[in-house]
Amino acid sequence: MTSLAPPETKPQSIDSNLPPAKIAVVFALAALADWLFYDQRLGLSVVIFAIALTCASLIVNLGNLEHRRLLLAGAIAFAGLLPALEELSAASLVIIALALGAALMLTTNPYLDSLVRGAACLLELYLVGPIRLFQDSIRAFNLPVLTRSFTLWCVPLLLGSLFVLLFMAANPLLTKWINQLNPGDPSSYLSIGRTLFWIAALALVWPFIHIRWRNRIEVMDERPRSTANDPPRSTDLSFFGPGTILRSLILFNLLFSIQTILDLIYLWGNGTLPADVTYASYAHRGAYPLIITALLAASFVLVTMRPGGPAERSRVMRSLVYLWIGQNVLLVISAMLRLDLYVQIYLLTYWRIAAFVWMLLVVLGLVLILVRIVQRRSNEWLIRANLVTLAMVLYTCSLINFAAIIADYNIGHSREASGSGVNLDMDYLIRLGPQALPAIDRGLQLHSFDPNLVYRRNCLVQEQREQMTSWRSWGFRSWRLQRLLDRQQGAAAG
């Protein structure tokens, strides 16, 4: 088998002199991305760029291909493009990314021997690969000081910038303050946007052209065993070495503390907001961005605080992790409060209940991560604990009559019943099904007579009766509802 590097126990070496052909191809692909995507709507252009990227990667790395897997890799890439040809969506974009990554691994990775290793390589390709453009560029000039500084600060600054963007999406106060740092005509910053687009395009294309696979990817609790022939491994230049993790935790705690303090003042303490920021916009805007922030934070902790690793053994870093997880728990609880305030105004739906359940699972997951670190448990224990928690939550949810809860809540908190909030959506209540019938009857009393609503209500009653006529469709919840309807009908007849 032809490989990209000899099967050593260290990562493939980094050339100090980058091949000019690869550099030219990377810039050509970035120019193509600019022409296809910048300030344009996405569609067939994504498929065209994916094909161009695949062809360029094959041509530049022709001498290192595993030819026996080319047919399988081509079939995977072709299958990955079909959903985007049908309709471009978030799901089809993810499928394209997975298909291109899988095809690249099959044809160029000599160390691919299991599904777990393949998944780890795929994560490294998309999470670490783009960052290597900047590191390789610095090393090409043989500047070790810049290389060390970049490695130590790359992850903290990149993830910190992402957290700032998420906090801005969740907090109108932060958006206002940060926008005040950039006064002037927005059109004057268009060139900056295009420059950032080019940088992002170059970074995303780079790992497909300058391919580097490691012969060992640490997953779960698997730790590489050192041998006498292995060169000493330096953690200082690792993207997730102790120096990087320490800087990241300090920066992230400072960033999160700003959001935490603002929530304590304005969300929990009902502080007075500036005149141009409404309390409703502050409370309702950030539920989902904050959950994404917490999930990213949990992922970072899992990657960096591996059992027995140098970061977990450090008392300082463990303390910073405890503080950060605590801030994340408070962040998710604040997101739940924001969603609760939103529901009080705009009433309940299945999706809003699902959001509450999801936020609860995120909180429990963060607590379990904290328990794992405190008790020095393995990642396998953490996965089992999360699966048990998920099973318990899903089992509990299966016993709850959400249709009745939603209907009762919306009736009681509607404008017709309470004098505030939004108008009652009877159409949505009827779509909840027969279990909402008791609440629907109360809602009809609050409405003026509408023969269409009465007819649809009677259709639900008929649907319920037909369901109870056969023992095959019998259910205890439906049986209780039928008894209630029979009592109501008897009382009305009497």
N, C-alpha and C positions, 0 to 999 in steps of 0.2 A: 504494500500500500504506500502510495506517495503521500508524504506528510509535509506540513508547513514547517516543522521544526523537528529535530531529533527528540525521541521520547525521553526527555529528562523529567526530573521532578520539580523543575522550576518553570515559571511562565516563559513563553517564547520570548526570545530576546528582542530588544527594540533597536532598530537601525538608527544610528545617529544621522545618517544621510538618507533622506527619504527619496525614493525613486521619482524622477521628474514626471514619468508617465502617469503614475498614480496621482500626483498633485494636479496634473492637467485634467485628468478624468474627473477628479473630485470637483474642480472648479467648473467644468463643463456641465456636470450634473446639477450643481447649485444654480448655474445660469438657466438650465432647463426648468428647475423648480421655480425660479423667479418668474419665468415666462408663463408657466402653467398655473401657478397658485397665487402669486402676490396680487392682492386686491382683486381676486377673481373668485367666482363661485366654484366649489369643488364638484366633480362628477367624473366623466370619462378621463379627465386629466390625471386623476389618481392612478387609474389603470395604466395609462401611457407611461407615467413616471415609474411605476413599479416594474414594467417591462424593460424600460431603459436602464434602471438600476440593476436588474438581474443580468441583463446582457453585458453591461459594463463590468460587473463583478466577475462574471465568467471569463471574459476576455483578458482582464488584467491578471487574474490568478489562474490562467489556463494550465500552467505547469504544476500546480499543486492540487489539482482536482482528483477526486476519487471517481473514476469514470464508471465503475460498476453501479454507482448510486445515482448517476445522472438521470436515468429514466424515471426513477421513483421521485427524485427531487423535482423534475419537470412536471410530473403529474400533480404533486402537492402544490406547486406554485400556480399551475393552471386552475386547479380546483379553488385555490384561495382567491383568484381574481374573479371568478364567476359571480359571487354575491354582489360585488361592486359594479359589475356590468349590469346586473339586474336592477339594483338601486343602491346608491351610495348612502350609507348610514354609519352610525357609530359602531354597530356590530360588524359590518362589512370591512370597515377600516381595521378593526382588531383582527379579523380573520386574515386580511392581507398581511399585516405585520407578522402574525404567527406563521403564515405559510412561507413568506420570504425568509424569515429566520430559520425555520425548519429546513427549507431547501438549502440554505447556505451551510447549515451544520452538516447535512448529509453529504455534501460534495466537498467540504474543505476541512472538517474537523476529524483528525485521525484518532482522537481520544474518545469519540462518542461510542459508549458501550452499554448504556442503560437509559431508560426513560427519565429517571431522576437526574442523571447527569445532563441529559438533553434539556430538561426544564431549567436547570441551574445555568447552563450555557446561554439559553435564550434570555434569561433575566440579565445576565452579564452583558450580552450583546446590546440590549436596549437601555440598560441603566448605567453601565460603566463605559461601554463602547464610545458613546458620543463625547464623554469627558476626555478620552484619550487623544482626541485631536489636539487639544491645547497642550497636554503633557508631551505628546510626540513633537509638536512644533517647537516647544522650548528645548527639548533634548536634542533636536536636530542642530541647534546652535551650540550644543555642549555647554550649557549654563546650569551647572548643578545647583547653584543657589536659587535661581528662579524655579527650577524643577522642584526643589524641596518646598519652597514657599507655596507654589501652586498646589502641590499635593496636599499640604496641610490645610489650606484655606479653600480649596475648590468645593468640597462637599458642604462645609458650613455656609459659604456664601450662596451657592446655588440653591440649597434647600431653604436657607433663610429668606432668599428672594421669593421663593415659591410660597412660603408661609406668609410673607408680607402681602403678596397678591391675594391670597385667600382671606386674610384678615380685612383687606380693603373691600373685597366682595361681601364680607359679612358685616362690616361696620361703617356706616356712612360718616362717622366722625373721622376715622382714619383716612377715608377717601378725601374728605374735605381738607384735612391738614396736609396730606401728601401732595394734593393738587396745588396747594398754595406755595409749595416749593418750586413749582414750574410755571410761573406767570408768563403771559404773552400769548401770541397767536399760535394756536395748535398746529397750523399748517407749517410752521417753521420746524416742527419736529418730525416731519414725514420722512426725511432722509435717515433719521435715527431708526425709525421703524424698519426701513428697508435694510439698513445695515444689520440690525438684529436678526432680521429674517435670513439674510445671507449667512450669518454666523451659525444660526440654528440649522440651516440646510447643510452647511459644510460638516457640522458636528454629527448630524444624523446619517449622512452619506459615508463618512469616513470609515466606520467599522465594517462596512460592506466592501470597501476597496482595499484598505490596509488591514487585512484579516489577521487576527491574533487570537488563538485559543489557548487556554491553559489546560494542562493535562490533568489537573486535579481541581475540582470545584468543591469547596467545603459546603456541605448541606447538613441540616439538622445538627447532630452532635458529632458528626464524623470529623476527626481531626487528622491532618496529614502526619504521617510518621516520618521522622527524620532518620536519615541514614548517614553513614560515615562519609559517603561520597557527595552528600548534599552540601551546597555552599551555604554559608550562614545567611539566614533570612532576616532582613531588616524590616521592622514594622514601621519605621519612621516614614518610609516612602509609600506606605499602603494607603489607599483611599479611605480605609476604615481602620487605620492604626490608632494607637492610643492618643497620639498628638492630635489627629483629626477629630476623634470622638470627643476629646476634652474641649476643644475649641467649639465644636458643634453644640455640645450641651450648654456651654456658657452662653453662646449667642442665642440659642433657641429659648432658653429660660428667660433671657432678657426680653426677647420679642413677645413671648407668651405672657409675660408679666404685664405688658402694656394692655393687651386685650383683657386679661383677668381683672386688672384695676378698673378699666372702663366699665366692664360688666358689673363689678361690685358697686360702682358709683351710680350708674344710670339704669341698669336692669334690675339689680336686687335692691339698691338703695333709693330708687325713684328720684335720682338727682335731676336738677334742672338742665335740660339740654339747650344748646344754642338756638336762637330764634329760627334759623333756617333749616334745622333738623328736627323732624317730628319724632315723638316717642314711638309711634306706630312703625315708622320706617326703621328705626333703630332696633325695635323688638322683633320685627317680622322678617327682616332681610337676611339674617345670617344663619339660620338653622342648618341648612345643608352644607354650605362652605365650611362651617365649623366641624361638622362630622367628617368631611374629607380631610381636614387638617388633623383631626385626632387619629384617623386611620393611617395617614402618612407618618405621624409621630410614632404610632405603635410599630409600624414596619421598620422604622429606623432603629428603635430599641431592640427589636428582635434580631436585626442584622448585626448590630454592633455589640450587644451584650450577650454573646454566645456563651454557653456554660463553660467555665474554666478558662475563658479568654482573658487577656490582659486587662481589658476594660472592666470586666466583672470583678476582677481581683482588686481593683483600685477603690479605696474607700471614698475618695473624693468624687470619682465618677459615679459610683453607686449612689452617693448622696444627691448628686445632680440629677440622676435618673429618677430617684424617688420624688424629688421636687417637680420634675417635668411631668411625670405621670400624674401627680396630684393636680397640676394645673390642667392637664388634659381631661381628667375626670370632671373638674369644675367646668371646663369648656363644654363638655357634652351635656352636663346638667343644665348649663345656661342655654344650650341649643334646645333642650327639651322644654325649658320655660318659654323660650321664644315661640316654639311651635304651639304650646298650650295657649299663649296669648293670641296667636293667629287663629286657633280653633275657636276660641271664645267669640271672635268676631265673625269668622266665615264658616263656622260649624264643622261637623265631623264628616269624613269620608273614609272609605276603606284604605286609601293610600295614606291618609294622615295617621290612621291607626298603625299601619305598617311602618311608618316613619318612627312612631313612638317605640314600637317593638324593636326596630333596628337600632335606635339610639340606646335602648336598654341593653341590648347585646354588646354594643361597643363599650359601654361602661363596664359591664361584667368582664369583657375581654381585657380591658386595661387593668382591672383589679387582679385578674388572674396572671397577667404579665408581672405585676408587682409582686405577687405571691411567689411566682417562679424565681424571681431574682433574689428575694429575701431568703427563701428556703433552699436556694441553689438547686432547683429541680431542672430536669432536662426539658428540651423542646418537645420531645415526645409526650412527656407529662402534660405540657401546656396544650398540645393538640387534643389529647384525650379529654382534658378538663373542658376545653372549649366545645368539643363535640357533645359531651354530656350536658353542658349548659344549654347548648342549642337544642338538643333533644327535649330537655325539660321545658324550655320556653315554648317550643312548638307544640308539645303535648298539652301544656296549659292552654295555649291559644285554641287548640282543637276543641276544648270543652266550653269555650265562651261563645255566646250568641251575639256576634258582632253586629249582625243586621238589626237586632232589636235594640242594642245599645246605641248604635248610630241614630236610629229613628227616634228613640226616646230623647236623646241629647238634643237633636236638631229641633224637635218640637218644643222642648222646654226652654231653649235658648234663642228661639226665633223672635223676630220683631213682633209677630202676631201674639205670641204668648208673654213675652217679657217687656215689650215696648222698646227694646234696643236690639242691636245686631242687624243681621240681614234678613230679608224676607224668606219665608219658608219655601223650599224647593220640593213641592209635592211630587213632581215628576221623578226626582231622584229617589224619594222615599218609596215610590211604587216599584222602581227598578231594583230595590233591595230584595224583593220577593215576599212570599207569604209571611215570613217571620216578622216583618214590619207591620203587619195588619193592625195590632192593637194601637200602635202609635199613629198609623194612618187614619184610623177612626177618630182619634183625638184631633188630628190635623184637619180633617174634613169639617169638624165642628167650628174650627177657627176661620175657615174659608167661607165665602159666599157659595151658594149651591152651584156646582159645576157638574152637569150630567156626564161629561167625559171622564172626570176623575172618579165619579161614582161607578161608572161602567168598568173602568180599569180596576177599581177596588174589588168589585164583584168577580172579575176575572181571576184575581188572586185567590179569592175564597174558593172558587170553583177548582182552581189548580191545587189548592190544599186538600180539598175533598177527594179529588181524583188520586192524589198521592196516597191517601189513607185507605183507599178501597182495596189495595193489594197488599198482602203481608210482605211481599218482596221489597216494597218501597217504604215499609214502616220504619219510623225512627222515634225515639223517645221524645225528642224535642218537638217533632211534628205532632206527636200524640198529645203532648201538653197543650200545644197551640190549638188543636182541634177541640179539646175539652173546653178551653176558654171561649172559643167561638160558639160552641154549642150552648154554653151557659148564657152568653150574650144574646143569642138568638131566642132562647127560652124566656129570658127576661123581657125582651122586646115583644114577644108574642103574648106574654102574660099581661 
